[in-house]
Amino acid sequence: MKKGKNNDTIKKVLKYIKKYRISVILSLFFAAVTVVLTLYLPILTGDAVDYMIGKGQVDFEKLAGLIGRMAVIICATGISQWIMNICNNKITYRVVKDIREDAFSKMEILPLKYLDAHAPGDIVSRIIADADQFADGLLMGFTQAFTGVLSIIGTLLFMLSINVWITLVVVIVTPLSFFVAGFISRRTYKMFQLQSAARGEQTSLIDEMVGSQKVVQAYSHEDAALEKFSEINGRLKKYSLDATFYSSITNPATRFVNNLVYAGVGITGALFVLNGYLTVGGLSCFLGYANQYTKPFNEISGVITELQNALACAARVFELIEEKPQVPDAKDAKAPDTVKGEVVFDNVHFSYVPDKKLITGFNLHVKPGQRVAIVGPTGCGKTTVINLIMRFYDVGSGSIKVDGTDIRQMTRQSLRGNIGMVLQETWIKDGTIFDNIVIGKPDASKEEAIEAAKASHAHSFIKRLPDGYDTIVKEDGSNLSQGQKQLLCIARVMLCSPPMLILDEATSSIDTRTELKIQNAFAKLMEGRTSFIVAHRLSTIQNADIILVMKDGNIIEQGNHENLLKKGGFYANLYNSQFA
């Protein structure tokens, strides 16, 4: 099973390499040139030995010619190897670039349920750390495997041309190297796989702790965090040591086999020299070839170990790339230019986990321009309704229609482009204040952005910043207060002015005085626009046309504020509990 998975990974890697076959052909050509020139050198060395067979019997004229040829061959070998390395680098880093781009592109179209189920740090580790490890192994494979295999084949041919019987000694001992390398590589793959998984787990924990350090310190969670980190770090250490141990014994083991080959060649060759079947220079040349022949086995065994690590990392990246994407837009999906804002939920059923029901038989008809407030206890399905409207999740059964069209028959871009959304959780990207306001409308002018900021009451705090609208905001807006970040998110919606609005606790982090101003701005923005408002503070939704009271995924009460209070039901109790 593991071998099959390994082979599958290799096939996937080869598909990426196929795009750069010209560079591969060039690399193979220059690898062959490098090997041939390298193998030709021992022949010249053997001839040089034969030109110096004894005292006073040195042929300086022929030696001078040989030295000149050797110098040319050495220079040509260096140039050839340099070009080969350039080709290998290009292949490796282009392949890794393609894999990273595919992984990131897949992340952008993955369904939210995948992102909800996997730690962000693990996904980051796959795209960055695992891709880096894969690049290192692939580069070593190209650099050493090509020349190694060609060296072995070329050396055997050169040795056969000199003496068949001594070559047979080399060939008989060779399988030991393959046995040793195969025995070790089978054990290293599992260790490298565990190492990659533990590294991803560790990255995820570090990412989580760095982002939540204030909460960690506020609740004195440092010792528990350290304990968990130590446990993961301990496992990572164990897997790394095991992987390193197995990989480190590869070289000494193959060197032992290579020394056996060298000794066998030396003894057999000496007997041939004594019997006059081989010259001293020929034996010197053969010993050089024996060394050349065995050297690639050391390199290839090291490559095999690195490739096990690279393939284990590549498998994790491919797992991400091959995840099922969100259901694509229908071929005949519509992209209406204008949306009135009529929304109909028709017998909608939905659950995040198949065994656990959440929303069942949900029905709702919202007319264009109506304000719909959704209230209820935590976990009743308020945010789930919003997720379904935005198609972050698709309904299990039933349908949601906008202006009579099932939202599954609309392009996601069109649907979401007609809905302005402000969430309780703010997101600020790395860039200027202006960049953050115009995310939804990149072609907006600075004057339009300023008007939107004024409408959202963000303009006053922006003016106090060092560079105003050109102030650089750090990642996640760490140099802004939570309230300021929320005002920027509201300004985005004000700028886009979409036909439909979703406000999910949109003013939860804003002070009461500013909130009153924002509510007035929202009231103006919501005029003529279909709006869905999720709120815990019931004072903010008293003017809604429809208030949906949800419990356990169902609407248990429906009406306006006055009617629901008169009923004296769940909403009345909820409202009175806030103002008791």
C-alpha positions as CSV (number, residue, x, y, z in Angstrom):
1,M,0.0,0.0,0.0
2,K,2.8,2.4,1.0
3,K,4.8,1.4,-2.1
4,G,1.7,2.1,-4.2
5,K,1.2,5.5,-2.6
6,N,4.9,6.3,-3.2
7,N,4.6,5.4,-6.9
8,D,1.5,7.5,-7.2
9,T,3.4,10.5,-5.8
10,I,6.2,9.9,-8.2
11,K,3.8,9.8,-11.1
12,K,2.3,13.1,-10.0
13,V,5.7,14.7,-9.7
14,L,6.6,13.5,-13.2
15,K,3.5,15.2,-14.6
16,Y,4.8,18.5,-13.3
17,I,8.3,17.8,-14.6
18,K,6.9,16.9,-18.1
19,K,6.3,20.6,-18.7
20,Y,10.0,21.3,-18.6
21,R,11.2,18.3,-20.7
22,I,13.5,20.5,-22.8
23,S,15.4,21.4,-19.6
24,V,15.4,17.7,-18.6
25,I,16.8,16.7,-22.0
26,L,19.5,19.4,-21.7
27,S,20.3,18.3,-18.1
28,L,20.6,14.6,-19.3
29,F,22.8,15.6,-22.2
30,F,25.2,17.6,-20.1
31,A,25.1,14.9,-17.4
32,A,26.2,12.4,-20.1
33,V,28.9,14.7,-21.3
34,T,30.2,15.2,-17.7
35,V,30.2,11.4,-17.1
36,V,32.0,10.6,-20.4
37,L,34.7,13.2,-19.8
38,T,35.1,12.1,-16.1
39,L,35.4,8.5,-17.2
40,Y,37.9,9.3,-19.9
41,L,40.2,10.9,-17.4
42,P,41.3,7.6,-15.7
43,I,42.4,6.2,-19.2
44,L,44.7,9.2,-19.6
45,T,45.9,8.7,-16.0
46,G,46.6,5.0,-16.7
47,D,48.6,6.0,-19.8
48,A,50.5,8.5,-17.8
49,V,51.5,5.7,-15.3
50,D,52.7,3.5,-18.2
51,Y,54.9,6.5,-19.5
52,M,56.6,6.4,-16.1
53,I,57.3,2.7,-15.6
54,G,60.7,3.1,-14.0
55,K,63.7,5.3,-13.1
56,G,65.1,6.9,-16.2
57,Q,62.2,5.5,-18.3
58,V,59.9,8.6,-18.3
59,D,58.5,9.7,-21.7
60,F,58.3,13.5,-21.0
61,E,57.1,14.4,-24.5
62,K,54.1,12.1,-24.3
63,L,53.4,13.1,-20.7
64,A,53.3,16.8,-21.7
65,G,50.7,16.0,-24.4
66,L,48.6,14.0,-21.9
67,I,48.7,16.8,-19.3
68,G,47.4,19.3,-21.9
69,R,44.6,16.9,-22.9
70,M,43.8,16.3,-19.2
71,A,43.6,20.1,-18.5
72,V,41.2,20.6,-21.5
73,I,39.0,17.7,-20.3
74,I,38.9,18.9,-16.7
75,C,37.8,22.4,-17.9
76,A,35.2,21.0,-20.2
77,T,33.9,18.7,-17.4
78,G,33.5,21.8,-15.1
79,I,31.6,23.8,-17.7
80,S,29.4,20.9,-18.5
81,Q,28.6,20.3,-14.8
82,W,27.8,24.0,-14.3
83,I,25.3,24.1,-17.2
84,M,23.7,20.8,-15.9
85,N,23.3,22.4,-12.4
86,I,21.6,25.5,-13.9
87,C,19.1,23.2,-15.8
88,N,18.5,21.2,-12.6
89,N,17.9,24.3,-10.5
90,K,15.4,25.7,-13.1
91,I,13.5,22.4,-13.3
92,T,13.3,22.0,-9.5
93,Y,12.2,25.5,-8.6
94,R,9.8,25.8,-11.5
95,V,8.2,22.6,-10.5
96,V,7.9,23.6,-6.8
97,K,6.6,27.0,-7.9
98,D,3.8,25.3,-9.9
99,I,3.0,22.9,-7.1
100,R,2.8,25.9,-4.6
101,E,0.6,27.8,-7.0
102,D,-1.7,24.8,-7.4
103,A,-1.9,24.3,-3.7
104,F,-2.7,27.9,-3.0
105,S,-5.2,28.0,-5.9
106,K,-6.9,24.9,-4.5
107,M,-7.0,26.5,-1.0
108,E,-8.9,29.4,-2.5
109,I,-11.7,27.1,-3.9
110,L,-11.9,24.6,-1.1
111,P,-15.2,24.4,0.7
112,L,-15.3,26.0,4.1
113,K,-16.0,22.7,5.7
114,Y,-12.4,21.6,4.8
115,L,-10.9,24.8,6.2
116,D,-13.1,24.5,9.4
117,A,-11.8,20.9,9.9
118,H,-8.1,21.6,9.4
119,A,-5.8,23.8,11.4
120,P,-4.6,26.8,9.4
121,G,-1.0,26.2,10.6
122,D,-1.1,22.7,9.1
123,I,-2.2,24.1,5.7
124,V,0.5,26.7,5.9
125,S,3.1,24.0,6.7
126,R,2.1,22.0,3.6
127,I,2.4,24.9,1.2
128,I,5.6,26.3,2.6
129,A,7.7,23.9,4.7
130,D,6.7,20.7,2.9
131,A,7.2,22.3,-0.5
132,D,10.7,23.4,0.6
133,Q,11.6,20.0,1.8
134,F,10.3,18.5,-1.5
135,A,12.4,21.0,-3.4
136,D,15.6,20.0,-1.6
137,G,15.0,16.3,-2.3
138,L,14.1,16.9,-5.9
139,L,17.2,19.1,-6.5
140,M,19.4,16.4,-5.0
141,G,17.7,13.8,-7.1
142,F,18.3,15.7,-10.4
143,T,21.8,16.7,-9.5
144,Q,23.1,13.4,-8.3
145,A,20.7,10.7,-9.6
146,F,21.2,11.5,-13.2
147,T,25.0,11.6,-13.1
148,G,25.1,8.7,-10.7
149,V,23.1,6.3,-12.9
150,L,25.0,7.4,-16.0
151,S,28.3,7.0,-14.2
152,I,27.5,3.5,-13.2
153,I,26.5,2.5,-16.7
154,G,29.4,4.4,-18.3
155,T,31.9,2.9,-15.9
156,L,30.8,-0.6,-16.5
157,L,31.2,-0.1,-20.3
158,F,34.7,1.4,-19.9
159,M,35.7,-1.5,-17.5
160,L,34.3,-4.1,-19.9
161,S,36.5,-2.6,-22.7
162,I,39.6,-3.1,-20.6
163,N,39.0,-6.5,-18.8
164,V,35.8,-8.6,-18.7
165,W,36.8,-10.8,-15.8
166,I,37.7,-8.1,-13.3
167,T,34.4,-6.3,-14.4
168,L,32.5,-9.5,-13.4
169,V,34.0,-9.2,-9.8
170,V,32.6,-5.7,-9.6
171,V,29.2,-6.7,-10.9
172,I,28.8,-9.7,-8.6
173,V,29.4,-7.6,-5.4
174,T,27.2,-4.7,-6.7
175,P,23.7,-6.1,-5.6
176,L,24.8,-5.8,-2.0
177,S,24.6,-2.0,-2.4
178,F,21.0,-2.2,-3.8
179,F,20.0,-4.5,-0.9
180,V,21.4,-2.2,1.7
181,A,19.9,1.0,0.2
182,G,16.5,-0.7,-0.3
183,F,16.4,-2.1,3.3
184,I,17.1,1.4,4.7
185,S,14.8,3.4,2.4
186,R,11.8,1.3,3.4
187,R,12.2,2.4,7.0
188,T,13.0,6.0,6.3
189,Y,9.8,6.8,4.4
190,K,7.5,6.2,7.3
191,M,9.8,8.2,9.7
192,F,9.9,11.2,7.3
193,Q,6.1,11.0,6.8
194,L,5.6,11.1,10.6
195,Q,8.2,13.9,10.8
196,S,6.3,16.0,8.2
197,A,2.9,15.5,10.0
198,A,4.4,16.5,13.4
199,R,6.1,19.5,11.8
200,G,2.7,20.6,10.5
201,E,1.1,20.1,13.9
202,Q,3.8,22.1,15.5
203,T,3.5,25.0,13.0
204,S,-0.3,25.0,13.7
205,L,0.2,25.3,17.4
206,I,2.8,28.1,17.1
207,D,0.5,30.0,14.7
208,E,-2.4,29.5,17.2
209,M,-0.4,30.6,20.2
210,V,1.2,33.7,18.5
211,G,-2.2,34.9,17.3
212,S,-3.9,34.3,20.7
213,Q,-1.1,35.3,23.1
214,K,-3.1,37.9,25.0
215,V,-5.9,35.3,25.7
216,V,-3.2,32.7,26.7
217,Q,-1.7,35.1,29.2
218,A,-5.0,36.4,30.4
219,Y,-6.1,32.9,31.4
220,S,-2.7,31.8,32.6
221,H,-2.6,29.1,29.9
222,E,1.1,29.4,29.4
223,D,2.0,26.2,31.2
224,A,-0.6,24.1,29.4
225,A,0.6,25.6,26.0
226,L,4.2,24.8,26.9
227,E,3.2,21.3,27.9
228,K,1.4,20.7,24.6
229,F,4.3,22.2,22.6
230,S,6.8,20.1,24.5
231,E,4.7,16.9,23.7
232,I,4.6,17.7,20.0
233,N,8.2,18.9,20.0
234,G,9.2,15.6,21.7
235,R,7.4,13.6,19.0
236,L,9.1,15.7,16.3
237,K,12.5,15.1,17.9
238,K,11.9,11.3,18.0
239,Y,10.7,11.1,14.4
240,S,13.5,13.3,13.2
241,L,16.2,11.3,15.1
242,D,14.8,8.0,13.8
243,A,14.7,9.4,10.3
244,T,18.2,10.8,10.6
245,F,19.5,7.5,12.2
246,Y,18.3,5.4,9.3
247,S,19.4,7.9,6.7
248,S,22.8,8.3,8.3
249,I,23.7,4.6,8.2
250,T,23.1,4.5,4.5
251,N,26.4,6.1,3.6
252,P,28.6,4.0,5.9
253,A,26.8,0.8,4.8
254,T,27.3,1.4,1.1
255,R,30.9,2.6,1.7
256,F,31.6,-0.8,3.3
257,V,30.2,-2.6,0.2
258,N,32.2,-0.2,-2.1
259,N,35.4,-1.0,-0.2
260,L,34.7,-4.7,-0.8
261,V,34.4,-3.9,-4.5
262,Y,37.7,-1.9,-4.5
263,A,39.5,-4.7,-2.6
264,G,38.2,-7.3,-5.0
265,V,39.3,-5.3,-8.0
266,G,42.8,-4.6,-6.4
267,I,43.4,-8.3,-5.7
268,T,42.1,-9.7,-9.0
269,G,43.8,-6.9,-11.0
270,A,47.2,-7.6,-9.2
271,L,47.0,-11.3,-10.2
272,F,46.3,-10.2,-13.8
273,V,49.3,-7.9,-13.7
274,L,51.6,-10.6,-12.3
275,N,50.5,-12.9,-15.1
276,G,51.1,-10.3,-17.8
277,Y,47.5,-9.9,-18.8
278,L,47.3,-6.2,-17.6
279,T,49.8,-3.4,-17.3
280,V,50.3,-1.4,-14.1
281,G,48.8,1.6,-15.8
282,G,45.8,-0.6,-16.8
283,L,45.3,-1.7,-13.2
284,S,45.6,2.0,-12.0
285,C,42.9,2.9,-14.6
286,F,40.7,0.0,-13.4
287,L,41.1,1.0,-9.7
288,G,40.1,4.5,-10.7
289,Y,37.0,3.1,-12.4
290,A,36.2,0.9,-9.4
291,N,36.2,4.1,-7.3
292,Q,34.2,6.0,-9.9
293,Y,31.8,3.0,-10.1
294,T,31.2,2.8,-6.4
295,K,31.0,6.5,-5.7
296,P,27.6,7.0,-7.3
297,F,26.2,4.2,-5.1
298,N,27.0,6.4,-2.0
299,E,25.4,9.4,-3.7
300,I,22.4,7.5,-4.9
301,S,21.8,5.9,-1.5
302,G,21.9,9.4,0.0
303,V,19.5,10.6,-2.8
304,I,17.1,7.7,-2.0
305,T,17.0,8.8,1.6
306,E,16.4,12.4,0.7
307,L,13.8,11.4,-1.9
308,Q,11.9,9.5,0.8
309,N,11.6,12.7,2.8
310,A,10.8,14.7,-0.4
311,L,8.1,12.2,-1.4
312,A,6.6,12.2,2.1
313,C,6.4,16.0,2.0
314,A,5.1,16.0,-1.6
315,A,2.3,13.5,-0.7
316,R,1.1,16.0,2.0
317,V,1.0,18.8,-0.6
318,F,-0.8,16.6,-3.2
319,E,-3.4,15.6,-0.5
320,L,-4.2,19.3,-0.3
321,I,-4.2,19.8,-4.1
322,E,-6.4,16.8,-4.7
323,E,-9.0,17.7,-2.1
324,K,-12.5,18.0,-3.6
325,P,-13.1,21.7,-4.4
326,Q,-16.4,23.5,-3.6
327,V,-19.2,22.6,-6.1
328,P,-18.4,24.6,-9.2
329,D,-20.9,27.1,-10.6
330,A,-23.4,25.5,-12.9
331,K,-22.6,25.7,-16.6
332,D,-25.7,27.7,-17.2
333,A,-25.3,29.8,-14.0
334,K,-26.7,33.3,-14.3
335,A,-25.0,36.6,-13.4
336,P,-27.8,39.1,-13.2
337,D,-26.8,42.8,-13.5
338,T,-29.4,44.0,-11.1
339,V,-30.9,42.3,-8.0
340,K,-34.1,43.4,-6.4
341,G,-33.5,41.5,-3.2
342,E,-36.4,39.0,-2.9
343,V,-35.2,36.0,-0.9
344,V,-37.1,32.8,-0.4
345,F,-36.2,29.8,1.8
346,D,-38.2,26.8,0.6
347,N,-38.2,23.8,2.9
348,V,-34.4,24.1,3.6
349,H,-32.6,21.3,5.4
350,F,-29.0,21.6,6.4
351,S,-26.5,20.1,8.9
352,Y,-22.7,20.5,9.3
353,V,-22.4,16.8,10.5
354,P,-24.7,14.3,8.8
355,D,-25.7,12.6,12.0
356,K,-26.5,15.8,13.8
357,K,-29.5,17.8,12.5
358,L,-29.4,21.6,12.7
359,I,-31.8,23.3,10.3
360,T,-34.9,21.3,9.2
361,G,-37.9,22.4,7.1
362,F,-36.8,26.1,7.2
363,N,-39.3,28.4,5.2
364,L,-39.1,32.1,4.8
365,H,-40.2,34.7,2.3
366,V,-38.4,38.1,2.4
367,K,-39.7,40.9,0.1
368,P,-37.3,43.3,-1.6
369,G,-36.2,46.1,0.7
370,Q,-37.4,44.3,4.0
371,R,-35.2,44.3,7.1
372,V,-35.0,40.8,8.6
373,A,-33.5,40.4,12.1
374,I,-32.5,37.0,13.3
375,V,-32.3,36.4,17.0
376,G,-32.0,33.4,19.3
377,P,-29.7,31.7,21.7
378,T,-26.1,30.7,20.8
379,G,-25.9,27.8,18.4
380,C,-29.5,28.1,17.2
381,G,-28.5,28.5,13.5
382,K,-28.4,32.3,13.0
383,T,-24.9,32.4,11.4
384,T,-25.7,29.2,9.5
385,V,-28.6,31.0,7.8
386,I,-26.1,33.7,6.7
387,N,-23.6,31.0,5.5
388,L,-26.3,29.5,3.4
389,I,-27.4,32.8,1.8
390,M,-23.8,33.5,0.9
391,R,-23.3,29.9,-0.4
392,F,-20.4,29.4,1.9
393,Y,-22.2,26.1,2.4
394,D,-24.9,24.5,0.1
395,V,-28.2,23.4,1.5
396,G,-28.7,19.7,2.1
397,S,-32.2,19.8,0.5
398,G,-34.7,22.4,-0.4
399,S,-33.7,25.7,-2.0
400,I,-32.8,29.3,-1.5
401,K,-33.9,31.7,-4.2
402,V,-33.0,35.3,-4.9
403,D,-35.5,37.1,-7.3
404,G,-36.9,33.7,-8.2
405,T,-33.6,32.1,-9.1
406,D,-32.1,29.3,-7.1
407,I,-28.7,30.6,-5.8
408,R,-27.1,27.4,-7.1
409,Q,-28.0,28.6,-10.6
410,M,-26.2,31.9,-10.0
411,T,-22.5,32.4,-10.1
412,R,-21.0,32.8,-6.7
413,Q,-19.2,36.0,-7.8
414,S,-22.5,37.5,-8.9
415,L,-24.4,36.4,-5.7
416,R,-21.7,37.7,-3.3
417,G,-21.1,40.8,-5.4
418,N,-24.7,41.8,-4.7
419,I,-24.5,41.3,-1.0
420,G,-22.5,43.5,1.4
421,M,-21.4,41.7,4.5
422,V,-20.1,43.0,7.9
423,L,-19.2,40.3,10.4
424,Q,-18.3,40.4,14.1
425,E,-14.9,38.9,13.1
426,T,-13.0,41.6,11.3
427,W,-10.4,41.0,8.6
428,I,-7.8,43.6,7.8
429,K,-5.2,42.9,5.1
430,D,-1.6,44.0,5.1
431,G,-1.6,47.4,3.2
432,T,-2.8,50.9,3.6
433,I,-6.1,52.1,5.1
434,F,-7.2,53.1,1.6
435,D,-6.4,49.5,0.3
436,N,-8.5,48.0,3.0
437,I,-11.5,50.2,2.3
438,V,-11.6,49.6,-1.5
439,I,-11.3,45.8,-1.3
440,G,-14.8,45.3,-2.7
441,K,-14.4,48.1,-5.3
442,P,-10.7,48.3,-6.4
443,D,-11.4,51.0,-9.0
444,A,-12.8,53.5,-6.4
445,S,-11.3,56.9,-6.2
446,K,-9.9,58.3,-3.0
447,E,-12.8,60.8,-2.8
448,E,-15.3,57.9,-2.8
449,A,-13.3,56.1,-0.1
450,I,-13.3,59.2,2.1
451,E,-17.1,59.6,1.6
452,A,-17.6,55.9,2.7
453,A,-15.3,56.5,5.7
454,K,-17.3,59.5,6.7
455,A,-20.6,57.6,6.4
456,S,-19.2,54.9,8.6
457,H,-17.7,57.4,11.1
458,A,-14.2,56.1,10.4
459,H,-12.9,59.3,8.9
460,S,-12.2,61.0,12.2
461,F,-9.9,58.3,13.5
462,I,-8.2,57.9,10.1
463,K,-7.3,61.6,10.0
464,R,-5.5,61.2,13.3
465,L,-3.3,58.4,12.0
466,P,0.3,59.4,11.0
467,D,-0.3,59.2,7.2
468,G,-4.1,59.3,7.1
469,Y,-5.5,57.1,4.4
470,D,-1.9,56.1,3.4
471,T,-1.1,54.7,6.8
472,I,0.2,51.1,6.5
473,V,-1.8,48.7,8.5
474,K,0.0,45.7,10.0
475,E,-1.1,42.1,9.3
476,D,-4.5,41.5,11.0
477,G,-4.6,45.2,11.9
478,S,-2.7,44.8,15.1
479,N,-1.9,48.5,15.2
480,L,-5.7,49.4,15.2
481,S,-8.3,48.8,18.0
482,Q,-11.0,46.2,17.4
483,G,-13.6,49.0,17.1
484,Q,-11.5,50.9,14.4
485,K,-11.1,47.7,12.4
486,Q,-14.8,47.2,12.5
487,L,-15.4,50.7,11.3
488,L,-13.1,50.0,8.3
489,C,-15.1,46.9,7.5
490,I,-18.3,48.9,7.6
491,A,-16.7,51.5,5.3
492,R,-16.1,48.8,2.8
493,V,-19.8,48.0,2.6
494,M,-20.7,51.7,2.5
495,L,-18.4,52.1,-0.5
496,C,-19.9,49.2,-2.5
497,S,-23.5,50.1,-1.7
498,P,-24.9,46.6,-2.7
499,P,-28.6,45.8,-3.1
500,M,-28.5,43.4,-0.2
501,L,-26.9,43.6,3.2
502,I,-25.8,41.1,5.9
503,L,-24.9,42.5,9.3
504,D,-23.7,39.8,11.7
505,E,-23.1,41.6,15.0
506,A,-21.7,44.4,12.9
507,T,-21.3,46.9,15.8
508,S,-20.3,44.5,18.6
509,S,-16.9,46.2,19.2
510,I,-17.9,49.8,18.9
511,D,-18.6,52.2,21.7
512,T,-22.3,53.1,22.4
513,R,-22.0,56.7,21.2
514,T,-20.4,55.7,17.9
515,E,-22.8,52.8,17.6
516,L,-25.8,55.2,17.6
517,K,-24.3,57.1,14.7
518,I,-23.5,53.9,12.9
519,Q,-27.1,52.7,13.4
520,N,-28.3,55.9,11.8
521,A,-25.9,55.4,8.9
522,F,-27.0,51.8,8.5
523,A,-30.7,52.9,8.6
524,K,-30.0,55.2,5.7
525,L,-28.0,52.5,3.9
526,M,-30.7,49.9,4.4
527,E,-33.4,52.0,2.8
528,G,-34.7,50.1,-0.2
529,R,-32.2,47.2,0.4
530,T,-33.0,43.7,1.6
531,S,-31.1,43.4,4.9
532,F,-30.4,40.5,7.2
533,I,-29.3,41.5,10.7
534,V,-28.0,39.0,13.3
535,A,-27.9,40.6,16.7
536,H,-27.7,39.7,20.4
537,R,-28.5,43.2,21.6
538,L,-32.2,43.3,20.8
539,S,-32.2,47.1,21.2
540,T,-30.5,47.3,17.7
541,I,-33.2,45.5,15.8
542,Q,-36.5,47.0,17.1
543,N,-37.1,48.8,13.7
544,A,-36.8,45.5,11.7
545,D,-39.7,44.6,9.5
546,I,-39.5,41.0,10.4
547,I,-37.9,39.5,13.5
548,L,-37.1,35.7,13.2
549,V,-36.7,34.0,16.6
550,M,-34.7,30.8,16.1
551,K,-34.2,27.9,18.3
552,D,-32.5,24.6,17.4
553,G,-32.4,25.5,13.7
554,N,-36.1,26.3,13.4
555,I,-38.1,29.5,13.4
556,I,-40.3,29.4,16.6
557,E,-41.6,32.9,16.4
558,Q,-41.9,35.5,13.6
559,G,-43.2,39.1,13.5
560,N,-42.3,42.7,14.3
561,H,-41.0,43.9,17.7
562,E,-44.4,45.1,19.1
563,N,-46.3,42.0,18.0
564,L,-43.7,39.6,19.5
565,L,-43.7,41.5,22.8
566,K,-47.5,41.2,22.9
567,K,-47.3,37.5,22.4
568,G,-45.3,37.2,25.6
569,G,-43.3,34.2,24.2
570,F,-39.7,33.3,23.8
571,Y,-38.8,36.7,22.2
572,A,-40.5,38.7,25.0
573,N,-38.7,36.7,27.7
574,L,-35.4,37.2,25.8
575,Y,-36.0,41.0,25.4
576,N,-37.1,41.5,29.0
577,S,-34.1,39.5,30.3
578,Q,-31.8,42.1,28.7
579,F,-33.6,45.1,30.2
580,A,-34.7,43.6,33.5
